Amino acid sequence: MGDNSTIENRTIALAGLYQAIGQVSSIAWKGRIDDAAFGPCIHSLFQFDAQSYADVYGGLTGIRPGLRALGAALTRQEGREAVEQARYVVTILFLERKLERRQENLEKLRTGIGSAANTLEHFGPTHGNTIARLAEIYRETISTLGPRIMVKGDQDILANPDNASRIRAMLLSAIRAAFLWRQAGGSRWRLLLERGSMRSTAESLLS
């Protein structure tokens, strides 16, 4: 994907992360998904040869919900949602780094996504069978790393197996975004120092 280490690529990667965790919260608290956000997150898992970071999400249109969420997160620092988002982001970035050091888990993840591509061809990206397969891959590869991501929400909604699968699929997409973030030169200090630049880049990409 050419020169990866640009502020635009880091902004898109972090937007992808916020888009995925936004869907995690929406499912966990309301039992709802936003197709415009959910579909591109699933799409991102199967893009191995994308021409650009935006193409991982099917173009800039696919990452718009994440860019809006990122812009809001970089502006707002308080409230339950902001605290919840920050907790997800920190844990996911930590797990992605841990995954990168666990060759066995990484290989299992790649193989799993490869086999899930067959399910995708038969049923489509957001079909229950595809989502269930992605959730299984998450359980086999990411859940075993620790610490487990503690998803907060309505307990009745979380107890629904379909909702649990959708959440795991979105967490897998969040890990994918964290990989893109690191690939683009993202780090903890960039997260602190580039807040203003990323906010203005997100606004620019949205317009």
C-alpha positions in Angstrom: 0.0 0.0 0.0 2.9 2.4 -0.8 4.2 4.6 2.0 2.1 3.5 4.9 3.3 5.9 7.6 1.1 8.9 7.0 -1.2 10.8 9.2 -4.1 10.0 6.8 -3.4 6.2 7.1 -3.2 6.4 10.9 -6.4 8.4 11.0 -8.2 5.8 8.8 -6.9 2.9 10.8 -7.9 4.5 14.1 -11.3 5.4 12.6 -11.7 1.7 11.7 -11.0 0.8 15.3 -13.6 3.3 16.6 -16.1 2.1 14.0 -15.8 -1.5 15.2 -16.0 -0.7 18.9 -19.0 1.6 18.2 -20.8 -1.4 16.8 -19.7 -3.5 19.9 -21.4 -0.9 22.2 -24.5 -0.6 20.0 -25.0 -4.3 20.0 -24.2 -4.7 23.7 -26.5 -1.9 24.9 -29.3 -1.8 22.2 -29.0 -5.1 20.3 -28.7 -3.1 17.1 -26.2 -2.8 14.3 -25.7 0.0 11.8 -25.3 -1.7 8.4 -23.3 1.2 7.1 -20.7 0.6 9.8 -21.0 -3.1 10.4 -20.7 -4.3 6.8 -17.4 -2.4 6.1 -15.9 -3.7 9.3 -16.6 -7.3 8.2 -15.3 -6.4 4.7 -12.0 -5.2 6.3 -11.2 -8.7 7.6 -11.0 -10.2 4.1 -8.9 -7.4 2.4 -5.4 -8.7 2.1 -4.3 -6.8 -1.1 -6.1 -3.5 -0.8 -4.6 -0.6 -2.8 -5.1 1.8 0.1 -6.1 2.0 3.7 -9.5 3.4 2.7 -10.0 0.4 0.3 -9.7 -1.9 3.3 -13.2 -0.6 4.2 -14.5 -0.4 0.7 -13.5 3.3 0.2 -14.0 6.4 2.3 -17.8 5.9 2.4 -17.3 2.7 4.3 -15.2 4.4 7.0 -17.4 7.5 7.5 -19.1 6.3 10.7 -15.6 5.6 12.2 -14.3 9.0 11.1 -17.2 10.7 12.8 -16.8 8.6 16.0 -13.0 9.3 16.0 -13.6 13.0 15.6 -16.1 13.0 18.5 -13.7 10.9 20.7 -10.8 13.3 20.1 -13.0 16.2 21.1 -14.9 14.7 24.0 -13.2 13.3 27.1 -16.0 12.7 29.5 -19.0 10.5 30.0 -19.7 6.7 30.1 -19.3 6.3 26.4 -15.9 8.1 26.2 -14.6 6.0 29.2 -15.9 2.8 27.6 -14.4 3.6 24.2 -11.0 4.4 25.8 -11.0 1.1 27.7 -11.7 -0.8 24.5 -9.1 1.0 22.5 -6.3 0.5 25.1 -7.1 -3.3 25.5 -7.4 -3.9 21.7 -4.1 -2.1 21.0 -2.5 -4.2 23.7 -3.9 -7.5 22.4 -2.9 -6.8 18.9 0.7 -6.3 20.0 0.5 -9.5 22.0 -0.9 -11.3 19.0 1.9 -10.2 16.8 4.4 -11.9 19.2 2.4 -15.2 19.2 3.2 -16.8 15.9 1.0 -19.8 16.6 -2.1 -17.6 17.2 -1.3 -15.4 14.3 -1.0 -18.4 11.9 -4.3 -19.8 13.2 -5.9 -16.4 12.7 -4.7 -16.2 9.1 -5.8 -19.8 8.3 -9.2 -19.2 10.0 -9.8 -16.0 8.0 -8.8 -17.8 4.8 -11.3 -20.6 5.5 -14.0 -18.1 6.4 -13.6 -16.6 3.0 -15.2 -19.7 1.6 -18.2 -19.2 3.9 -18.3 -15.6 2.7 -18.5 -16.6 -0.9 -21.5 -18.9 -0.2 -23.5 -16.7 2.2 -22.2 -13.1 2.0 -20.4 -10.9 4.6 -23.1 -10.3 7.1 -24.9 -13.7 7.0 -25.3 -15.4 10.3 -23.0 -18.3 9.2 -20.2 -15.9 8.2 -20.5 -14.0 11.5 -20.6 -17.3 13.5 -17.4 -18.4 11.8 -15.6 -15.1 12.5 -16.8 -15.3 16.2 -15.3 -18.8 16.4 -12.0 -17.6 15.0 -12.0 -14.8 17.6 -12.6 -17.3 20.4 -9.8 -19.6 19.1 -7.2 -16.9 18.6 -7.8 -13.7 20.5 -9.7 -14.9 23.5 -6.9 -17.2 24.4 -4.3 -14.4 24.7 -5.7 -12.5 27.7 -6.7 -10.2 29.1 -10.2 -10.9 27.8 -12.1 -7.8 26.6 -14.9 -7.2 29.1 -17.9 -6.1 27.1 -20.4 -4.1 29.1 -24.1 -3.9 28.1 -27.6 -5.2 28.7 -27.2 -8.7 30.1 -30.3 -10.0 28.2 -28.9 -8.7 25.0 -25.4 -10.1 25.7 -26.9 -13.6 26.5 -28.3 -13.8 22.9 -25.9 -16.1 21.0 -26.3 -14.1 17.7 -25.4 -10.8 19.5 -22.4 -12.5 21.1 -21.2 -13.6 17.7 -21.7 -10.2 16.2 -19.7 -8.6 19.1 -16.8 -11.1 18.6 -16.8 -10.4 14.9 -16.6 -6.7 15.6 -13.8 -7.2 18.1 -11.9 -9.2 15.4 -12.4 -6.2 13.0 -11.1 -3.9 15.8 -7.9 -6.1 16.0 -7.5 -5.8 12.3 -7.7 -2.0 12.6 -5.2 -2.1 15.4 -2.8 -4.0 13.0 -3.3 -1.3 10.4 -2.7 1.4 13.0 0.7 -0.2 13.9 1.6 -0.8 10.3 1.0 2.9 9.6 3.4 3.9 12.4 0.8 4.3 15.1 2.0 4.2 18.7 0.9 5.3 22.1 2.9 8.6 21.9 1.4 9.3 18.4 -2.0 8.8 20.0 -1.2 11.6 22.4 0.8 14.0 20.2 -1.3 13.7 17.0 -4.8 14.2 18.5 -5.3 17.6 16.8 -3.8 16.5 13.5 -6.0 13.4 13.4 -9.1 15.3 14.3 -8.6 17.8 11.4 -7.6 14.9 9.1 -10.8 13.1 10.0 -12.8 16.3 9.3 -11.0 16.7 6.0 -11.7 13.1 4.9 -15.4 13.5 5.9 -15.8 16.6 3.7 
